[in-house]
Amino acid sequence: MERTSFAHMRCSLARGLELIGDWWSPLIIRDLFLGLSRFDELVEDLGISRNLLTRRLKSLAANGIVERTAYQQKPARYAYRLTEAGRDLVPAILALTAWGDRWARPREGSPILFVHTTCGHRFEPRVTCSACTEPVTAETVTAIAGPGGAARPGTKLVARRLHSPAPVAAIK
């Protein structure tokens, strides 16, 4: 079954998902963040087939999320690391991990815990408001139309709804 492309959708989430690729990609990004960098390490840790990992790494590299550098010439071997765009995905991966810990945690407990190196404390990842630093939840967010919003695939109905005159809390 062929996957639908989101590349031309007028939606940042859809276009971001197009760059990431599939459900293996966040796991690859997580492993690179956690210090695994070699192809064989990724295969062993994830249990992913070699040909699928090759395709995912090529796609992530083509989309500017991962870069590869040679560490051995004969035979050619490469190490992989996150680019700036890849490192910018880490907070989203942490937030998804926290969601998984809340709703799908293994019976034995959380497989990975996180420590904030700035303060040295263990923490649970969460999304906060960049203005007031309060936690962001579905109940505390109102979406408004942005300059790129349009009634096109990806946001056809959402754009209409966001542009309609609906009562919105005071926007500062």
N, C-alpha and C positions, 0 to 999 in steps of 0.2 A: 504494500500500500504506500503510495507516494504522499509525502508530507506537504501540507499547504504552506506556502511561503507567506510570511508576514511582512516582508521587506517594504512593501509599498503601502501598508496600512498607515493611516493618519493617527497613530497611537504609539506613544513612547514605550508602553509596556510591551505591546506586540513586537515593535521593532527591536527592543532589547532582547526579547525572547528569541527572535530570529538570529541575533548575534551569538547568543549563548548556545542554542542548538537543540539539545534534548535533555532528558533527565540524567544522563551520565555526566554532562558537563559541570553541573554544580558540584558533583562528587569529585571530579578531576580538579576543579578549582579549589575545593576544600583541601584535597591532598597536597596540592602544590603549596597552598598557604601553610599547611602543617609541616612542610619541609621535605616532602618526597619530591624528587626532581627527575628521576630517571625512569625511562619507559618500563623497564622490568619491575621497578618498585610499584608503579601505578597498576600494572597488570596483576601483580601479586596481591596488593592491598584491596583492589576493587573486585577482582575476579572477572574482569572484563576481557573479552577476546582481543587478541593482538590486532586483528584487522579493524575492529570497531574502535579501539583506542587510537590507532593510527589515523582513522578518518576524523575522529573528534578532535585530536590535537591539531591536525592540519586545518580544520575549520576554525578552531579557537585562535590559531596563529593568523590565519587569513583575516579574521575579524578583529585583530589587534588586542586580544585578551591574554594570549600566551606567546612567549617567544622561546625559540630554541637556539641553543649554542652547542657547538661541537666540543666534546671533552676528550674524544679519541678519534684518530684518523682511520686506522685499519684494525678491525672493521669500523666503519663510521658509527659513532655513538653520540647521542645528544642528551643534553640536560634541558629541562623545561622550567620556565619560571613565569610568574605573573608579570604582565606589563602594568603600567599605571591604571589602565582601564580594568585589568583583572583585579588589581588590589582594591579598586573602588567597588568591586562586587563583594568583597569580603563581608562588609556589614550586612548586606542582604542575605548572604549565606548564613551568617550568624543568626540573623532574625528567623530565617527558615528553620535553622537547627533548634532555636528556642521554641518555635511553634511545634516542631516535632517532639521535643521533650515534653511539652504540655499535653499533646493530643495523641502521640504515638510512641511514647518512650518504651523501650524494652522493660520487661518486668524486673530485670536486674538493676535498672537505674540508667541514668544518662551515660552514654558511652564517652562523651567528651565534655570536659568542664573548661571554662575560660577564665583567665586572669588578665585584668587590665594592667598592663606594664607601667602605666603612668602612676597609679596609686598602689599597685600591688595586691588589690583585692580581687577575689573571685566574684564574678558577676553573671547575671542572666541577661543576655542580649535583649534589647528592646528598642523600639523606634521612639524618638522623642522629638518634640517641636524644636526647630532651630532657633526660634525666637525666645521662648520661655522655658525650654528644657523639660516641660511636663510630658509624660507619656502620651503617645498618640494611639487612639483606639478608633474603632469604627463609629463609636458614639460621639467622639470629640472632633470629627473632621467633616467639613463641608467642602465639596468640590465646586469650583467656579470655572467658567470658560477661560482658557488660555489663548494666547495669540495664534497658536497653531491649530486650534480646534476647528474642525470642519465636518460637515455631514458627509463623510466618505467612509469606505470600508474600514472597520476597526473602531470607529466612533460615530457611526451614522446616526444612531438614535441618541447616544450619550451627548453628542454635540448639540443636538436640538434641545435636549432637556437642560443642559448647562446654560444655553443661551436664552431659555425662556425666563420670563420674570417670575422668579420664585423668591419667597422671603429668605433672606440670608442674614445670619448674625452680622453684627457690625464688623467690617473688615478694616483692619488698621494698616 
